[in-house]
Amino acid sequence: EMQLVESGGGLVQPGRSLRLSCIASGFTFGDYAMSWVRQAPGKGLEWVGFIRSKAYGGTTEYAASVKGRFTISRDDSESIAYLQMNSLKTEDTAVYYCTRVVSSTRYWIDPWGQGTLVTVAS
Amino acid sequence: DIQMTQSPSSLSASVGDRVTITCRASQSISSSLNWYQQKPGKAPKLLIYAASSLQSGVPSRFSGSESGTDFTLTISSLQPEDFATYYCQQSYSIPWTFGQGTKVEIK
């Protein structure tokens, strides 16, 4: 069974940093791009960014709202994806979901982790 | 950025009803449209990918279709476990964007 388990969320002050981790199991982690999606309290879903597999250069893409502040990385030997969040703002408060990107001629997200809550407040 | 406009934002329906949710893209996205279901306090779950392909394990009462830049999620006979919020998402171009969601409530 495929599983994604996030950790690292919590309460952090504005301007500080936090790193989220996502441990994957049940599939060959290195073969897939991994993405992060967030959801502010009571709001809809917002794509944060993704990291391609090493076969596609391991390059990253980000939403404009986090570009330059957030960094996605991966450790294929440990099947872990990371989201490093710097210069956090109150508007970054959200549940952060780790997801796997499935691709053929199109792309879709499956599965999703259970999410980890990040609260940015003083 | 490609804007995804979902309608309605909410609806009330009864068990057994046929329910249709629409998502309109601001430009052509070439079938790169996915649908997700989210229940309160839970992570989203993939229902339909590439506009009309049913994800494995998803009941056949769910279906997706497209007409140009308009995409439709249909639930043929609403079941009690289908009361949830549904989101569309385009994966045609970066940044990937989601519709604002449609909450399906019990009538």
Boltz contact constraints between the chains, C-beta under 6 A:
constraints:
  - contact:
      token1: [A, 44]
      token2: [B, 98]
      max_distance: 6.0
  - contact:
      token1: [A, 44]
      token2: [B, 100]
      max_distance: 6.0
  - contact:
      token1: [A, 44]
      token2: [B, 101]
      max_distance: 6.0
  - contact:
      token1: [A, 45]
      token2: [B, 87]
      max_distance: 6.0
  - contact:
      token1: [A, 45]
      token2: [B, 98]
      max_distance: 6.0
  - contact:
      token1: [A, 47]
      token2: [B, 95]
      max_distance: 6.0
  - contact:
      token1: [A, 47]
      token2: [B, 96]
      max_distance: 6.0
  - contact:
      token1: [A, 61]
      token2: [B, 94]
      max_distance: 6.0
  - contact:
      token1: [A, 63]
      token2: [B, 95]
      max_distance: 6.0
  - contact:
      token1: [A, 97]
      token2: [B, 43]
      max_distance: 6.0
  - contact:
      token1: [A, 106]
      token2: [B, 32]
      max_distance: 6.0
  - contact:
      token1: [A, 106]
      token2: [B, 50]
      max_distance: 6.0
  - contact:
      token1: [A, 107]
      token2: [B, 91]
      max_distance: 6.0
  - contact:
      token1: [A, 108]
      token2: [B, 34]
      max_distance: 6.0
  - contact:
      token1: [A, 108]
      token2: [B, 49]
      max_distance: 6.0
  - contact:
      token1: [A, 110]
      token2: [B, 46]
      max_distance: 6.0
  - contact:
      token1: [A, 112]
      token2: [B, 43]
      max_distance: 6.0
  - contact:
      token1: [A, 112]
      token2: [B, 44]
      max_distance: 6.0
  - contact:
      token1: [A, 114]
      token2: [B, 43]
      max_distance: 6.0
  - contact:
      token1: [A, 115]
      token2: [B, 43]
      max_distance: 6.0
